[in-house]
Amino acid sequence: MDADKAEFLKEFGSDYGYPNGPKSIDEIRATEFNRLDQKGIVYLDHAGATLYSELQMEEIFKDFNSNIYANPHSQSDSSSATSDIIREVRQQVLDYCNASAKEYKCIFTSGATAALKLVGEAFPWSRESCFMYTMENHNSVLGIREYALSKGAAAFAVDVEDSVNGGGASGGQETRVKLSPHATQRRNEAKILEEEPTGNAYNLFAFPSECNFSGLRFSLDLANLIKENSERILEGSPFCKGHWIVLIDAAKGCTTCPPDLSKYAVDFVVISFYKLFGYPTGLGALVVQNDAARLMKKTYFSGGTVAASFADMDFVRRREGIEELFEDGTISFLSIASIRHGFKILNSLTPSMMSRHIATLTMYVKKMLLGLRHENEANVCIIYEGHTSKLVCHESGSIVSFNLKRPDGSWFGYSEVEKLASLSGIQLRTGCFCNPGACAKYLGLSHLDLLSNLEAGHVCWDDNDIIQGKLTGAVRVSFGYMSTYEDAKKFIDFITSSFVSKRNKSENWNMLRTKSIVLSNEGHERKAGYYLKSITVYPIKSCTGFSVESWPLSSTGLQHDREWLLKSLTGEILTQKKVPDMCSISAYIDLNKGIMFVESPRCREKLEINLKTDSYQGGIEEIELHAQRYEVQYYENDVDLWFSRAVGHPCSLLRCYSSQNYSSLKKDKSRNLCRDVESRLNFANEAQFLLISEESVSDLNNRLSLIDAQKGTRGTSVQINPMRFRPNLVVYGGEPYAEDGWLNIKIGNKNFMSLGGCNRCQMINLVHQAGLVQRSNEPLATLASYRRVKGKILFGILLRYEIQDKVGMQTGSWLRVGEEIHPNSE
């Protein structure tokens, strides 16, 4: 055992690893989660979805293979047996929440979100009602607001705070809980009440048992407080009276801290089973108190929810059972049957032991992150935790949310962290985690900030992590019952090696020009200077291109380069990232014949497409791509059918007819984008040309060989061909990475402006061999070690053709292999 783990066990060993459990954590990992170690994966997104146990799945399939399950709405023996299993599982869910079957019922839904939606649409809203919710809530909870507002009810968020008052039992000060409301929301069409609410309306209060942003745990004492003393804790609010119904979103917190419904007056509890034990997905539950269930007004009826209905008149009699009334159609009985095997695992370890085990990892990671310092003693990490109420909020969840700082105090974007983590085999989560209130609260984002970010193009799940110097989200790691010290240690080592500046380590994120590595002097002697080695045209976006000795230029770059693309029937633009098999489609253009020839191993016949724009009967329409508006031409069905066979997906071929930049595109620099917004483009991602240096590729290959030698795997490395980067132009001559400093270049008598480095993505890690597509971490992982600049991994440069004489350009501007290149680095 190494010294670091010994130190960890000295501090946390009494709770880590299930010392009194049926299995140790090492046994659990070896026998039930061996796939993690086999694949070298560190999985740290258990708040998003935890992992299923291999033993759990074996038991499920054994169960399914030895029993017959049937639709429970029938009367057969198999159906009756299935109904018995469903009743058994309902009881297991209630037992997990320590809920009496006399007071509570378990309604199965298609997930936690469906359970929340059911509450929102069936709740007895009125104009005197209100929907109150803590700022820390998932979007699926906030969505209930739409039902409330549409029925004329009010809605508002609250902060949970402690207030200190005199008059305690010993004559001193007394700390109490207070809910501080934000602005009350009502729809414009809702009639404002002329008088205060009478107190007869039903109000709904929602909060999470554990915040999925910060990991903060809310005590269920909040439920009792709002039920018993709403007038005090909502002092001054017009909604302090009325009948309060309490909803707890336990989708995250239920794993290690299920609500004890024998102690707390909770009306609704929402559960997600894949967050409990990984499988099944698409199944959740609403645990509902009987009196609250009777208040719910359901409109729709379906099979299984009615005792009788008439087809030709307005008559329906609904079933009286709570579960039967609210479970539309045939419930997912196979998924429900599988839940038993998940609960078997949880019950063997117990939530208490799991909670203590997970807490050791979160405390360790927080401690290590907060202890990190740059070489100038500046803090590396800020963790989002803490709360204004110590009475009802506890910092002991399974989540660590944070952001990282550079030595100068500026931020590392969360996208950079996620990209590098993925290359290191670490799976984590970034963004706001569908919790906009907590995100804005912890990041200090005002309504104006949020609106400005939206106008700048930022939406959920995108890569716009820093806008005008402010973060838009965070990095989150979360642990599960099968997580280990080794997982946490690898994560800390990754953060330290990738983001902490040390005196003996150059800051790769602030400089590109590094000394090249020379392993061999082999190679033929070349003339001094820079020369054009190859020209490659890619007619169809993301498909294989063709190399030529010479090729004409146009206002969009190389003539016909990325002039076509493939679009799915749903409107999605197809790329190799989504459809790797596109690499097997090759296109070649014969300018003399005016024909594009396209081939695919999936199609017997070669496709021929006439380049003349009036040669087909397809229509013209407008699409948007990369914030640019295009007029595109469609082809007839036979062309689309050919490409559909080639990629294995129904799709259409589109040709760029014309393109037009939006007037707002010049704001793109504030959005941290690389795209050229000054020139006319076809369907290129960023610019008209990508230039790669042969010497830079050679240096990269030397680094890959050196890494293999250090690992003792000399001779097994795959050497990278320049074509892996899909360049238009490959040049040779000079030193590696000299192109980084070029401001503009002249090739022959043609002028080009450099737009800076090309930000590389996972696509360069796709390897195409023998008709198969394989994924690896290289060369992006190695490039990340020495080519990082402010969140980007740069390799190659982007160019724009500077048209001097448009008339001359159209008649005789060609690029030719062998032409000398004259760079200007001033």
N, C-alpha and C positions, 0 to 999 in steps of 0.2 A: 504493500500500500504506500502510495506516495505521500509526501509531507502535507500537501494541500488537502487531500482527502482526510488525512488523520486529523488535521485542524478542524475541518468541517464537522467530522463525527464527534470531536471533543465538544463542540458547541451544540450540535443538533442531533446527536446520535440517539438520544432517548426517544425521539419522535420519528426520525427518518427511517424509512425502509421496512416498516411494519414489524418491529422487533417481537411483538406478541401475537402476530397474525399467523394464519395457516401457511403462508408462503412469505419468504423474504422478497424484497424488491428485485434482487438479482435473479431469483427463481422465477418470478413473474415475467421478467423481461426475456429470460432464456426460453421459457416454455410457452408463453402466450403472445409475445411481441418480437419474435426472432426476426421478423421481416425488417424491422427498423435497423438492426445492426447489419443485416445482410446487405441492405441498400446504402448503408452509411448515412442514414437520415436522422437528423435531430428535429423532432416534431414539437413545436412550441406554439401551436394554435388550438389548444384544447377549449378555449372560450368560443371559438368558431365551431368546432366539431371535435369531440374527443375520438379516440381510436377504439375500434372493436377488438376484442380479444380473439386470438386464433382458436382457443379452446371454446369460447362462446359460440363462434361460428360452427365449429365441429358439432357441438351439442344441438344447435339449431337444425343443421342439415340431417343429423341423425334422427332428430324428432320428426322432421318432415318426411324422411324416407321410411319411417316405420309407422306413421299414423296417417289417417285420411281426414282432412279438414274440408268442410263444406259450408255453403252459404247458410249462416245462422237463421235466415228468414224462412227456412224450410223445416219440415217435421221429420225428416229422415233421421236414422240413428247417427249418421255422421254429423248432420247439422246439430242435433241435440248435444252431441259430444263437444262440438265446437262452441256452442253456447255456454256449456259448462266451463270450458277453458276461459272464455271471455269473462265470465263472472269471477273466476279465480284471479284473473289478471287485474280486474277492477279493484278487487280487494287488496291485491298487492300494492297498487298505487295508493290507495287510501292508507294502508298500513305504513307505507314509506313516509307519508305526511302525518302519521299518528292521528288520523281523522276517523271519527266514529262513523260507521256505515248508517247509523240512525240519523245523523245530522248532515252528512255530506254524500254526494254522488260523484262518480267519475264519468265524464263525457269524453269519449275519444274523438279527436279531430285530426285533420291532415297535417297538423303541426302547431307549434306555439302561436304562430301568426294567425292561423285559422281560429284558434281558441279566443284570441284577443278580438278578432273581427266578430265572432259570435256574440261576445259581450257587448261590443259597440252597437251592433245592429238590433239586438233584442232588449237593450236596457230601456227602462221606462222614462225616457227623456221628456221634459216639459220646459216651458219658457222660464219656470222658476228653478230648474235644475242647473247644476254646474258640474263640469268635469275638471277636477283638480289633479295635478300630477307633478312629481318632482322634476327638476331640470334634468336630472340624470335618468333618462328613460330612452329606451330603444324606439326607433321610428315606428315599429309595429304597435307600440303603445300610443305614440302620438297620433297615429292614424285614427284612433277612437274619437279624436277631436272632431273629425269630419261628421260623424253621426250626431254628436252633441250639437254642433253649430247648425247643422241642417235642420234640426228640430227646434231651433230657437233657444237652446240652452246656452249658457256661458261656459267659457273654458279659460283656465289660467294655470301657469306654472308656478311652483313655489320653491323657495330655498329653505332647507331645514336648518334652523339656527338655535343656539342656546341663548336664552335671556336670563339675566341675573337680577333678582329682585330681593328686597329686604323682607323680613318677616318669616325667616326660617324657623324651624322647630326650636332651635337654641338661641333665637334672637338674632342670628347672623343672616348672611345672604343665602338665597335659595336659587339654584339653577333650574330653569325650566326649558322645555322645548317650545319653540315658536316657529310657525310656518309663515315666511314672508312672501306674499304673493307678488308676481309680476303683473303686467297690465292685463286687464280682463279683455277677452276676445269675444266678440259677437259678430254674426253676419249682418251685413247692411240691411238685409230685408227683414231681419228679426225685430219685432216690436220691442222697444225698450220698456221695461217694467216701470210703471208710474209709482208703484209702492214697493217696499222691501218684500222679499220672499216671505211667505207666511210660515214656512217651516214644515210644510206638508210634502214638499217635493223630495224626490230621491236624487242624491248627489253621489258621484263616483270619485273615489280617490285611488290613484294608481302609483305604485312605486316598485322598484326592483328589489329583490332580496340581495342581489349583488350587482353593482354597476359594471357593465361589460367594457367600460372605458378605463376606469381607474382601479377596479377590483374592490372598491369600497362596499362594505356590507351594511345594509340598513337593518336595524333591529325591528322585529315585528311588534315591539312596543308601540310603534307608530300607529298600528292598526287599532290597538286599544285606546290610545290617546285621542284619535280622531273620533272614535265612536263614543267615548265617555265624556270628553271634555272639549268638543269642537269649538265652543264659544270662547274658551280661553286661548287655545293655541291659534285660532283664527281671529284674534281680537281685532275688531274694527271692520272685518269683512262682512258684506251683506249676506254672505252665504255661510255664516258661522252656524246658522240653524239648519234644520232639515234632517232627513234620514240619510245617514252616511253609509254607503256601501264601499267596501275596501277590496281592491284587486292587487294581488302581488304577482309580478312577473318573475317567476322562479326558474325561468329557462336556463339561466347561467348558474344561479346560486344553489339550485336544488341538488347538484352533484355532491357537494361536501357538507351542505348545511340545509337539509330539507326543512320546511316550515313545520313546527309542531302545532297542529291545529287544535290540540286539546287545551292549549294555553292562550291562544290568540284569536280574537274575534275577526277572522278573515273570511270574506264571502267568496272570493274567487282566487284560485291559484292556477297559474299557467305553467305547464311542464312540457319540455322537449326531450324526447327519449334519446335521440342521437347525441345530445349533449351530456346525457347521463352515462351511456355505455356504447356509443358509436354506431349501433345498429338496433332497430331499423331507422332509416330516414323516412321523412314523409308521414310521421305519426307523432301526435302530441296528445295532451289531455287538458281538460278544464275540470279541476276539482271545484265543485260548487256547493255552497251551503244550501240546504233545502229551501229555506224561506227566500233566499235571493233568487233561486231558480224559479220560484213561483211568480216572481215579479217580472220575469223576462217575457217579452211579447214577441212571439215568432210569427212571421208573415208566411214564408214559404213552407210548403209541405211536400213530402216526397215519399217514395217507397220506404216502408219501415217506420214512418212517423205517424201514420194515420190508422185509426180503427176502421173507418169506412169513408168513402167519398163517392159522389155521383159525377159521371162524366158530362151529363147534359143539363145540370142545374147547379146553382151555387150552394153546394152542401158538402161539408167535410166535418168529420169528428176525429179529433186528434187523440193519440194515445196519451194516457195519463202518466206513465212512467217517465221520469226526468231524462234518463239516458235515451229511451226510445223517442222521445219528443224532439230531442235536439241532434240526434245522429242521423243525418240525411243519407238515404240510400244504404247500400251494403257497406258496412265498415270494413276496414282493412284487416280481416280476421287472421290472415297468415302473419302479418306484421305484429298484431297483438299477441298471437301465440308465441312469437319469438322473444317477446319482452321478458318472459319468465326466466330465460337463461341469462339475460343481462342483470336482472335483479339478484339472481343467485350469486353472481360475482360481487355485486355491491354489498350484499348482506354478509358474505363471507369475510370481507375486509372491514365492513362497517363504515358509515359516513364519518364517524368520529376519527377513526384511525387514518382514513384517507385525507381528512382535513388537516390533521397534524403533520402527516407526511408532506403534503403539498405546501403547507405553510413554511416548512424548513427550507424548501427550494426558493420560494418567493422572498423570504427574508434574506437568504444568502445572496441571491442575485441583486436585490436592492442594496445590500451592504457593499458588495463588490463594485457595482456601478457608481455609487456615490463616492467611493474611494478613489476612482480613477482621476488622474491629473495629467495635463499636458506638460511638456518640458518647461513651460513658463509658469507652472503651478496653477494654471487656469482649470476650472472644473470642466470635465468632459460631458457629464450627464445631468439632466434635470428629470426628476421623476414626478409624475402627476399623482399626488396622493394628499391626504389630509382633508379635513372637513370642518365646517364651522360648528357642528354639533357633536360633542363628545358623548352625549347621552344615548343617542340612537344610531350612531354610525361607528363602525369598527374597521380598522385597516388590517384585515387578516384574510383577504381573498386569495385567489390563485393567479392574479393578474399583476403584471408590471408594465405600465405604460410610460414611455419616456421619449425624449429627443436628445440628440447629441450636438455638441458645440465644437467648433474649430478653435484652435489656439487664439485667434483674434476675436472670438466671441460670436462670430457668425454661425449660422446653423448648417449642419449636414441635413440635406433633405431626406425625408423618409424613403423616397423611391431609391435613392442611392444605397441606403441601408438594406432595403429589401432585395435589391438586385445582387449585392455582394453576399448577403446571407444565403440566397439561393445557390450561388456559385460554390458556397462552402457547405452545402448540404443541410442548411438550417431553414426550416419552414416557420415563418412568423407572419404577423398581420400588420398592415399599415393603413393609415387613413383616419377616419373618425368612427369606424366600426358601427355605422348606422345609429350613432348616438349623438345627434347634433347639439343637444343642450349641454352635455358633459364636455364635448369637444370645445365648444365656444367658451364655456366657463373656465376650463383649465388652461386653454391657450390664450385667454384674454381677447377673444374676437368679438367686436361689437356687431350690431346689426348692419352698420355701414360697411364694415370689413367683409361680412358674409355676402352682402349684395355686390360689393366691388369684385370679390373673388368670382362670383357667379357670372358677372358681366365680362370678366377676363377669360371666361371659358372653363373655369374649374367646376367639375361635377364629381359626384361620388365615384370612387374607384379609379380616378385618373391619376396621372403622374405629376400634376401641378402641385408640388409639395411646398413650394415657397413662392409667394407672390408679394412683390414690393417689400421684401425683407422679412415678411411675417410667415410663420408656419401655417399650413392649412390642415395639418393632422399630426399624428404621432406614430410611434412604433410600439407594438404590443407583443409581449411574450406571455404565454399562459401555460400552466402546468396541469397535468392530469395525474390520476392515481398511479399510472405506470411510468411517470417521468423519474429520471434518476439524477444523482449528483453529476454523473458524467455528462448528461445533457446540458445541465446548467454550466458546468465548467467549460465545455466546448463553446457555448455561447459567449461566456465572458472572455475566453481566449480570442474568439473571433472579433469581438468589439475592441479588445486591446490591440490586436495586431493590425486592424483595419482603420481605426479611427483615433488612436491615441498617438500624439506626436512625442517622440523620444529624441534625446540628444544624438544618439548613435544611429538615427534613422532619418533619412531624407524625407521631407514632406511631399510625397508624390502627388498630393492633390493640389499643390501650388506650383509644380514645375513639370514640364514634359521632357525637356532635353536631358536625357540621361545617357551615361556612357554606354556605347553599344558593346555587345559581347561578341567576341570573335573566337570561334572554336576551330576554324580551319582556314587555310589559305588557298583552298582549291578554287578553281574557276578560271575562265579564260580572261586574258587581258583585254581591256576595253579602252576606247578613246576617252580622253578627259572630257568632262561636261555631262549634260543630261540629255537623254534621247528618249523618244517615244518607242516603247517596245511592242505594245499591242493595243488594239482598239476593239472593244466589244460592244455590240448593240443588243439590247434586250427589248424586242418589240412588244412582248406581252408581259405586263407587270408580274413579277414573281416566278416567271417561267425561265427556262434556260435560254441564254442568248447565243450569239454566234460572233466569231472573230473575223476581222477583215484586215486587209492591207491598207485600204484607204476607204474613206466614207465622207459623204457630204454633210455640212453643217446646216442648221436651220435656226429659226428664232427660238426654238424650244430645246436646242442642244444638238445631239446627233440626230439626223433625220430618222423619223419613225421610232426613236427610242422611247419605250414605255408609252406607246401611243394607244395600246389596247389594254384592257383588263377584263377579268372575269367577275361577275356579280351573281350571288346566289338569288334564289327566288324570293328570299325574305329581304333582299336589298343589301346584304352584307357583302363587302368587297373581299374577295378571296385572296389570301396570301399564303406563302409557304409556312408561316407561323401557325396558321389555322389548318391548312391543307398541305402537308409536306410533300404529297405525291405530285404537286405541281412542278417539282424539280424535274420530273421525267418528261415533261412536255417541252419540246424544243421547237424554236421558230427560226426560220431563215428567210431573208428577203432578197429576191433577185430584182435589182433596180431596172435592168434592161427589159425584163419581161413584165415588170410592174406587178409581181405576184409575191405574196407571203406564203411560204410552205410551212406547214405545222405537222409534227409527227408525235406520236405517243405509243408506247408499247401496248396500250390497251385498245388501240384502234388499228385495224388492218390497213385501212387506206390512209394515205397522206392527204391532208386537207390543203386545198389551194384557195387563197383569198385574194381577189383582185384589189389592188391598191387604189384604183380609181374610185372616188367617192360616189360616183353616179352608177356604180356597177351592181348595186343591190337595192332591194325594195324595203329595207328596214326603216323604222321610224327614227325621229330625233326627239330627245327629251333632255331635261336638265337634272343633274345630280350634284351633290356637294361632297367634297373629299378634301381633307386637310384644310378646312376653312377656305376652300376655293370652289367657285362655282364653274361647272363644266357643262357644255352642250355636248351630248354624246349621241352617236349613231348606233342603232341596233341592227342585228343581222336576222336573217330568216331562220326558221326552225331547224333546218338541216345543219346549219353551223352550230347552233346551240346544242343540238343533240350530240354532235361530235365531241364537243368540249365536256358535256355532261358525262359521256362515257369515259373520257380521258381522265377526269378528276374523281369520278365516282360519286359526284353530287350534281343534282340539277342546277344548271347555271346558264348565264347568258354572256355572250361576248359583246363588249362595248368598245367603241372607238372614239377617241377624243376628237371632237369636231372643232371646238374652240374652248378657251378657258378665260376666266376673268377673276382677278383678285377682288376680295371685298375691300371697301374703303377702310375698314377697321384693322386690316391685317398688319399695318405698320405698328400696331401696338404689340405685336407678337414678342418683342424683346422683353416686355414686362411679364410675359407668360413663360419665359425661360424656354422658348422653342428655338429650333435650329433652322426652320424652314425658310428658304429664300422667298421673300415676298415682293421683290422688286421686278423679277423677270417672269416671262411666260413659261409655264411648265406644262408638260403632259401629265402623266400619272406618277411622276417621281415623288418619293417621300419628302425629300428635302431640297434638292438642287438639280441643275441640269446634268452635272458631271460629278463622278466620284473618281478621284485619282489616287492610286496606290503606288508606293515606291517599292521596287524589287529589293532594294537594300534593307528597307524597313521590315519586309517580310522575312528576309534572311536573318535579321537580328532576332525577330520573334522566334523563329525556328531554333536558333541557337539557345535561346532562353528555355524553350521547351525541352531541348536535349539536356541542358544543364540540370533542370528540375528532375528529369528522369534519372540522370546519373546520381543525383543526391539521394533519390529514393531507392537506388540500387536496381533500377529497371532499364538500364542503358540498352538502347537498340530497339525498344518497344514503342517509342514515341512516333506519332504520325506527323509527318512534316506537312505544314500548311501550304497549299498552293495559293497564289495570289487570287485566283478565281473564287476562292471561298468567300471573299469579301464582296463579290459581284461588282468589280470596278468597271468603269467605262474605259479608263486609260491606265495603263501600267507603264511606268517610266523606270529607267535605270541610270546609274551614275551618281557620284557624290556619296555623302554620308547618310547613314540611316536617320530618318526623321528630319532631314534637312527641309522637307516640304512643309513642316510645321511653321517655319518662319517666312514662307513665301506670301507676299502681299498680292502679287499678280505675276502671271507668266505669259510668255509669247512662245507659241509653237509654230514654227515657220513664220508666217506673217499674220497669224491669228492671235488675238489678245484674249486673255481670260483673267477674271478676278477671283482671288481666293476668298471664300466665305467662311473659312475656318475649318476646324477638324470635324470629322464625321463621328457622331456618337453611336457606338456599336451596341447591339442588343444580342439576345440569345440566338438569333437566326444564324450567326456565324458558327454556332456550336452544332449545327445540323450536319451530319456526315452522310453522304449519299454513296452507298456501295452495293453493287450487285442488285440494284433495283429496290434496296431497302433503305429506310431512313433511320439513322441512329442519332441519339442525343448524347452529348458529353458536356463537361464543364470547360473544355478547351476549344479555342484559345482564349475565350473571354476571361477566364479566371487569371491566366498569366498576364493578359493585358491590363486587368484591373490592378495588378500589383505594381505597375509602373507607368500607366497611362491615364490615371484618374485626374480630372480637373473639374472641381466644383460639381461633383455628382455625375460627371460624364466620363465614359471610357472612350477615349478618342483614338482613332486609327484611320489614316488616310485623310485627304482634304476634299472639300466640296468646291466646285468651280462654277462660274457663270460666264457664258460667252459674251464678250463685249463687242457688239456689232458696230463696226466703224462705218461701213457703207452698205446699207440694206440692199441696194440694187446689186452691188457687186457680190454681196454674200449669197444672194439667191442664185447667181449664175455660176460661181466658181470657187466657193470656199469649201475646201476639203481638208481633212486631216489625213496624214500619211504616216505609216509606221516608218521609223528611222529618222523622222524630222528632229532637228535639234530643238531643245527647250531652253529658253533664256528666262530664269527666274529673277524677280526683283524682290529683295528682302528689306529694302530700305524703309 
